[in-house]
């Protein structure tokens, strides 16, 4: 057990990343990390069990439930023929028939949905069961789709006027939405979007023929002599109409990720009924689809105590404390740079909570140095959001789950490149300002 905050507390995180590049699957990796974290943070058998129990009520586990329901919806769409109908229209009629076009369309759609709904996991959970058969039809791999979901989808959180990060930035800085968008949201989003697009192309080239969607995923994609009957056409129209109506309603009420549960269940049921499935057949399909990803749900349950144990060792505090003297001695450019790095690498937790911690931690120095709030908004955005790209946290794992990928290496590569590029942009912006 570590008796005081120490960088040694980061060891479970390091072990998790290293093991992820080996033959161990994700569930094994996180289980080992939980065990090591429990030892280092001085957990008893009972406190470890309670931490796992608490993980059942965590947001990440809730995301896991959304993913299971999304897979269930995907199976309903498959059983009713709706998937095949949509894929045929998109690939044959709209010409989305190459990996590059599929990546571009997916990225654009993900950004739009996330910015409108205000939730990365919820929006991509709605998108995943629809888009997977489409991209699978043109050879997109799970590794590529996971990178796209994470890198492109996250940019939507920086663009929407009512997304949690943007609302938090406006609250703490006191500047307007257009100012947030111009000085922070838009430039960071452009950088991330471009990097993700080209990294996705590289990942696609590397993984083609090695990591493909399964025969079950592709079962509904045989387009020879495809002629949908009236049931299929009716179910397709009902599905698209219900999905559009629910998304619009979710935006109006600011439903967020919680509303995604309703979207999954309602669209599954009404689409099934439109195709003349019985209620038993509908829920059998939902159960069948969800069963393929039960492992992921267990992964999410364990991920919460894993990060909590690392935090309990004081590792994140030790990392922030080690950098604090440098920040106090530096000028405006150094302050902006180092406060960003502390946010990215030194402060755990939910992004909005990170914004609050970073702001309050550095507020005295911020006022002393006279840092403009337009610059500070950029620091807060990058410092709170890049953590989920620099480390294999909940967002990264969740998007892997939605894409049905276990390729953490691809996610980390994209995440680190994005983190580096965006941090460099912050430094350059600071130099230009001061």
Order of alpha helices (4+ residues) and beta strands (2+ residues): alpha-alpha-alpha-alpha-alpha-alpha-alpha-alpha-alpha-alpha-alpha-alpha-alpha-alpha-alpha-alpha-alpha-alpha-alpha-alpha-alpha-alpha-alpha
